[in-house]
Amino acid sequence: IVTGAVLLGTFYLIQTPKLKKAYWLWDEANSLYQIKAYKEATESFAEAYPVLQYNGLFLQQYAKNQAMQNKYEEALVLLYEAGNYYKDEFSFIALGDMYKALNKAQKAEEQYQLAANMVPHKFYPLYLLAKLYDETGQKEKAVAFARQLLNKEVKVPSKAIEEIKEEMRKVIN
């Protein structure tokens, strides 16, 4: 028991400073991202990566930073890694956005649909699907999703939902 306690204590003494530095670097990367200093943020993300490579939220933010620099392939790899540790609708939306940027409409559609299925009460994933269909010339699907959004019950009214509905009216017309 004493040997185990000593080993565990030693492990924590070694790992704590590494974790502290990695979280500090993540915070720094986040701050740099907010001011659109993406290249500098990449350096901080990359330095924190060996310690935080199993943190899904860290990987999602790192991927978003890479996407802002048009490094979509790198972002995809990071997002799939992130999915091993953390998944929410934003994970699927981000994957859809990467595939859309890479002109892979079918894969983008699959990801947006997964996001819509995960949170059926939300407007944004359906909006992204409608926009994707409209932009890829799939007018019937675009109109169908636009109508669905216009008829969808609003649980929390907001300016964003009003803007989405206005844009969907334009898709129908």
PENORVEN-V782369 format. One record per residue. N is the residue number from 0. RES is the residue in three letters. PHI is phi in degrees with one decimal (NA if undefined). PSI is psi in degrees with one decimal (none if undefined). NEAR is the number of other C-alpha atoms within 12 Angstrom. Layout:
n->(N/N)
res->(RES/RES)
phi->(PHI/PHI)
psi->(PSI/PSI)
near->(NEAR/NEAR)
This chain:
n->(0/1/2/3/4/5/6/7/8/9/10/11/12/13/14/15/16/17/18/19/20/21/22/23/24/25/26/27/28/29/30/31/32/33/34/35/36/37/38/39/40/41/42/43/44/45/46/47/48/49/50/51/52/53/54/55/56/57/58/59/60/61/62/63/64/65/66/67/68/69/70/71/72/73/74/75/76/77/78/79/80/81/82/83/84/85/86/87/88/89/90/91/92/93/94/95/96/97/98/99/100/101/102/103/104/105/106/107/108/109/110/111/112/113/114/115/116/117/118/119/120/121/122/123/124/125/126/127/128/129/130/131/132/133/134/135/136/137/138/139/140/141/142/143/144/145/146/147/148/149/150/151/152/153/154/155/156/157/158/159/160/161/162/163/164/165/166/167/168/169/170/171/172)
res->(ILE/VAL/THR/GLY/ALA/VAL/LEU/LEU/GLY/THR/PHE/TYR/LEU/ILE/GLN/THR/PRO/LYS/LEU/LYS/LYS/ALA/TYR/TRP/LEU/TRP/ASP/GLU/ALA/ASN/SER/LEU/TYR/GLN/ILE/LYS/ALA/TYR/LYS/GLU/ALA/THR/GLU/SER/PHE/ALA/GLU/ALA/TYR/PRO/VAL/LEU/GLN/TYR/ASN/GLY/LEU/PHE/LEU/GLN/GLN/TYR/ALA/LYS/ASN/GLN/ALA/MET/GLN/ASN/LYS/TYR/GLU/GLU/ALA/LEU/VAL/LEU/LEU/TYR/GLU/ALA/GLY/ASN/TYR/TYR/LYS/ASP/GLU/PHE/SER/PHE/ILE/ALA/LEU/GLY/ASP/MET/TYR/LYS/ALA/LEU/ASN/LYS/ALA/GLN/LYS/ALA/GLU/GLU/GLN/TYR/GLN/LEU/ALA/ALA/ASN/MET/VAL/PRO/HIS/LYS/PHE/TYR/PRO/LEU/TYR/LEU/LEU/ALA/LYS/LEU/TYR/ASP/GLU/THR/GLY/GLN/LYS/GLU/LYS/ALA/VAL/ALA/PHE/ALA/ARG/GLN/LEU/LEU/ASN/LYS/GLU/VAL/LYS/VAL/PRO/SER/LYS/ALA/ILE/GLU/GLU/ILE/LYS/GLU/GLU/MET/ARG/LYS/VAL/ILE/ASN)
phi->(NA/-64.6/-61.3/-61.8/-65.3/-65.4/-62.2/-63.7/-62.0/-63.7/-58.1/-65.3/-64.9/-79.3/-77.8/-58.1/-63.5/-63.7/-64.6/-59.4/-66.0/-63.4/-68.2/-64.3/-62.8/-63.0/-62.1/-62.8/-61.1/-62.2/-63.6/-64.8/-61.0/-60.6/-98.0/65.5/-95.8/-65.6/-63.3/-66.0/-63.4/-58.1/-61.4/-69.2/-59.6/-63.2/-69.8/-80.7/-53.3/-57.5/-88.1/-104.2/-66.3/-108.1/-101.1/-60.9/-66.1/-59.4/-64.7/-61.8/-67.7/-61.0/-62.7/-62.5/-62.5/-65.5/-63.3/-66.0/-103.1/62.4/-98.6/-68.4/-64.0/-61.7/-62.1/-60.1/-60.0/-64.0/-66.6/-68.5/-61.9/-58.2/-62.9/-73.2/-121.3/-159.4/-136.5/-146.9/-62.5/-68.4/-61.4/-70.7/-63.1/-62.9/-62.2/-59.7/-62.6/-65.7/-64.2/-62.5/-63.6/-90.9/60.1/-113.5/-60.6/-64.7/-68.2/-61.4/-57.5/-58.8/-68.9/-62.7/-66.1/-60.7/-62.9/-64.0/-69.2/-69.6/-132.3/-62.6/-81.9/-88.9/-85.3/-59.1/-61.1/-67.4/-60.0/-62.9/-63.0/-60.4/-64.6/-60.6/-62.0/-63.4/-72.1/-101.1/76.6/-94.8/-59.0/-60.2/-64.9/-60.0/-65.4/-60.9/-70.1/-62.0/-64.4/-59.4/-66.7/-66.9/-91.9/-69.7/-69.0/-93.6/-85.5/-130.6/-60.8/-155.6/-63.4/-60.9/-67.5/-63.0/-65.2/-61.2/-63.4/-63.0/-66.1/-68.1/-61.0/-66.3/-63.6/-67.5/-80.0)
psi->(-43.3/-43.1/-43.2/-42.8/-40.2/-45.1/-43.8/-43.9/-41.7/-43.3/-47.8/-36.6/-33.3/-42.3/-32.1/-47.6/-35.7/-45.2/-42.8/-45.4/-41.4/-42.9/-34.2/-43.7/-39.0/-44.1/-41.6/-44.5/-41.4/-43.3/-42.8/-38.8/-43.4/-31.2/14.1/28.9/68.6/-39.4/-44.9/-37.6/-37.5/-40.2/-43.3/-42.4/-45.7/-37.5/-34.7/-19.5/-46.6/-31.2/-36.1/16.9/-8.2/11.0/110.5/-40.7/-40.3/-46.5/-37.4/-45.2/-38.5/-44.1/-42.7/-38.6/-42.3/-38.7/-36.2/-16.1/14.1/27.8/67.0/-36.6/-44.7/-41.8/-40.7/-44.8/-45.8/-39.6/-38.1/-36.3/-45.7/-38.0/-18.5/-19.2/-21.7/130.4/133.3/-178.7/-28.8/-27.4/-47.2/-37.4/-43.7/-42.0/-43.0/-42.5/-39.6/-45.7/-38.3/-43.1/-28.8/10.6/37.8/75.1/-39.5/-42.7/-36.9/-44.9/-45.4/-44.2/-43.3/-37.6/-39.8/-42.2/-43.5/-38.3/-32.3/-37.8/75.3/-19.9/-10.9/149.2/-36.3/-47.1/-39.0/-37.4/-44.6/-39.4/-46.2/-43.1/-41.7/-47.0/-42.2/-43.2/-23.4/13.1/16.3/70.3/-43.0/-46.4/-41.3/-45.7/-40.8/-45.3/-35.2/-43.9/-41.2/-43.5/-39.3/-30.4/-6.1/138.3/133.3/118.2/-39.6/102.7/141.0/163.9/-37.5/-42.6/-38.5/-40.4/-40.6/-47.1/-39.0/-42.9/-35.8/-34.4/-38.7/-36.7/-41.8/-39.9/none)
near->(7/8/9/10/11/12/13/15/14/13/14/15/14/13/16/16/14/20/22/18/21/26/26/20/29/36/21/25/35/32/21/23/28/17/14/18/20/29/23/25/31/34/22/31/38/28/24/30/32/20/24/31/31/21/27/25/29/35/40/41/39/47/42/39/40/34/32/26/23/20/23/28/23/26/33/36/24/37/42/29/28/32/27/19/20/22/24/25/28/31/37/35/36/43/44/37/38/38/31/30/24/21/17/19/28/23/25/32/37/26/34/40/32/27/32/30/21/22/19/21/19/28/38/33/37/41/41/37/41/40/35/36/28/27/20/20/15/20/20/17/24/31/29/24/35/35/25/26/36/27/14/24/15/19/11/13/15/12/11/16/23/20/18/31/30/19/25/33/24/18/29/23/13)
